[in-house]
Amino acid sequence: MLASLDSTKDAVLRIGALLIVKVDWTVNVFQLTAAQQARLDHQPQLTTSPQEIIKALGPLEPATTPAPERAGER
């Protein structure tokens, strides 16, 4: 899916609680809160512009995955 955005400078893609925002060639992936999802459900036009969606939803924290444990570390 991300590979299909390679030639696109700006994009917004929402899949349920997952939000992918590409601005100036930089891709960010966010996990939306229930409140943010509800706002987008009621204002779907926000997904037409990466800049507008970020402005409307306020500070977004990128989705993170835990680092795999390394052998010997606790």
Beta strands, then each sheet from edge to edge (+ up, - down):
strand 1: 11-15
strand 2: 18-23
strand 3: 26-31
sheet 1: 1+ 2- 3+
end
